[in-house]
Each structure stands twice: as C-alpha cells, then as structure tokens.
Amino acid sequence: MSTPPRPQVQTIAPIRVASLTRTIDTFRAQGAMWTDLLAFLKQHNIQAAGPRQAIVHSCNAPDIVVEICVPISENVEMPVNNQGVRAYTLEGIKAVVGELVGPMQNVSEVHEAVARWAREHKFAVTGPVREVYKRIPMGEEGAEDVGWDLVEVEVQLPI
C-alpha cells in the first residue's frame, strides 16, 4: 500500500440519510445489507444524494453492529412499510479523517492509522467510526471497472 495522506481533523456536516442497521457476524455480511437497502430505495424511487457510508456501532465479532447509510434529499418521504429502513439526519461531527486509495483489503490499516493519530494527539473518541465510500464497486457509475483493488474510502473517527 502506498503511504496514505496523514490523518487530519475535519468538521463533517450533518446529512439526511436512509439507513439500515443490523447485527452481522463478519464485515463481508454487509453485502446483503447493501443489496436490501439499495433494492428498497430503487423500489421507492429514492435517489442517492452523495456517497454511501457505514457506521460501525460495535465490532465485537460475532456480534458486529453496522448501520449502512445512503444520503437522500431533505424532502424524501419514507414509505410506511419501510422494511427496517429509516430516514433521519445523521449528526455532524468533528473527526480525525484518513483516506484509502487502493485495495479495500487495506482499509484496516487506515483505521489503525486514524486511531493511532488520534491517541498521539490526545483526542478522545466520542462515537462510532464511519466509512464513507467515495468509490467502490457497488453500482456506482464507473466503479465496477476498477473493482475492489482501487477504491476510495474515507475513515472518520469522531472526536
């Protein structure tokens, strides 16, 4: 992996999202969650308004609690039969941010670098880590062409 840019502190704005939360046994199980959420959004003609993201509420396998989110417009109304999908405004945060441009299998190195940088600079973690998927092969235009060996993922650690 090439040396990632040094983590930095950023202010992340609040954003309205459609989200789905589940307890899974491995991070690979997110695939089925994404299939369900994206199918729900397509069925109800709800368009994404930004890059997808995941929030890891707990990562103690085999009980990993993950929330996946798709940004949506403020005026989107959620159907009554929402199949576990909810719409809400994801709060803005101050975060230590690092970015992966490379193979998805290296995302854990970015998580470690962000956490280490936060510790070294005496920041306290105030919430669950977020991954923002700027380019991944999950239906995004052009992303399928590069596959999982060249992704862009931003890791946000709330402080």
N, C-alpha and C positions, 0 to 999 in steps of 0.2 A: 504494500500500500504506500502511495506517496504520502509525504508528510502533510497532514491536514492543516488548514489555517489554525492559528492559535484561537482557543475559545475566547469569546468576548461577552460582555454584558449588554443585553438589549432589552428594550421595552416592547412587549408583544401586545398588540391591540386586542380588545375583545372582538369576538366574531360569532355570528349566529351559525349554528351547525345542526345538522341532522345526525343523531348519534345512536349507536347500538352498543350495549355493554354486555359482556358475557364472561364467565369463568371458563378458562380453557386449560388444557394440560401442557401444551407446548406453544411456542410463538408461531409455529407453522400453521396451527389451527386458526389463525386469523384469516386465512384464505376463505374458509367457509363463511366467516362473518362478513367479509367484504362482498362475497357473492350475494348473500342475503340482503345486505344494506343497499348495494347498487341495484339489485333487481327491484327492491321496494321503491327506490327513487325513480327508476325508469318507469315502473308500472303507474306511478302517480305524476309523471311528467315534471319531476322536480330536478332542476339543473344544478350542477355544482357551480359554486361561485369562487373557487380557489382550490389550492392543493389539499388533498386528503391528509388526515393525521390520525395518529393513535396515541392514546394516553394510557400509560401503564400504571394502574392503581395499586397493584400488588404483583410481584414477580416471584412468589414462592411456589415453584412447581411442586406438585401438580395442580395447584390452585392459583393460576395466573389470571388476574382480573384486568381485562383490557377493554377500553372504550374506543371504538373507531368512530371517526367524525368526518363528515363532508360539509364544508362551508356552503350555506344556502343564503338566498336573498332574505332580507328582513320581512318581506310581505308574503312569504310562503306559508300557507295554511297546511297543517298536518292532518291527514285523514283520521277519523275516529278509530277505525280498526288499524292500528299502527304497527302491529306485529313486533312490539318491543322497541320500535324506533321512536325517538323523541326529538323534538326541536327545542333548543334553548340557546341562550347566549353564553358561550364559553368565555369565562372571565379573562381579562387581560392580566398579564403577569410581567414581572421583571425576571429575567432568566439569564443564566450562563448558556451561551449558544455555541455549538460546534457543528461542523458540516462534513458529511461524507460525500465525496465524488469518487466513485469506484465500485468495487464489488459489494453487494449487500451483505455478504458474509462478514464484512469488516465493520459493520455498524457498532458492534460491541466495543471496538477499540475507541470509537468516538464517544460512546457513553462513558467509558473509563477515563478518557482524557478530560471530558467536561467535569466529571465528578472530582477528579484529582485537582483540576484548576480551581474549582470552587473551594475545596478544602484548603489549598495552599493560600488562597486569598481570603480565608476566614469567613466565607459566606455560609449561612445556614440554609439548608434545603427546606422549602416551605410548601411543597406539593409534589404531585406525581410527575414523572418525566413525560415529555411529549416528543413524538417523532413526527415531523412534517415531511411528507413525501412529495418533493418537488418534481422528481422524475423517477418513476418506477414502471415496470411492465404490467400495469393493471388497467388496460383500456384507455390510458391517456394517449392522445394522438402522438405518434412517433415513438412512444416509449417501447412498444413491442419490438421495434427494430434493434434496440440495444440490449434488451434482456436484463438479467439480474447482475451482469458483470459491470455495468456502468449505470449506476443510479445516483440520484442526488437526494440526500436525506439530511434534514436539519434536526439536530437533537437539542431540545430546550429543557433545561433543568431550572425549575422555579426557585428563586432565592428571595 
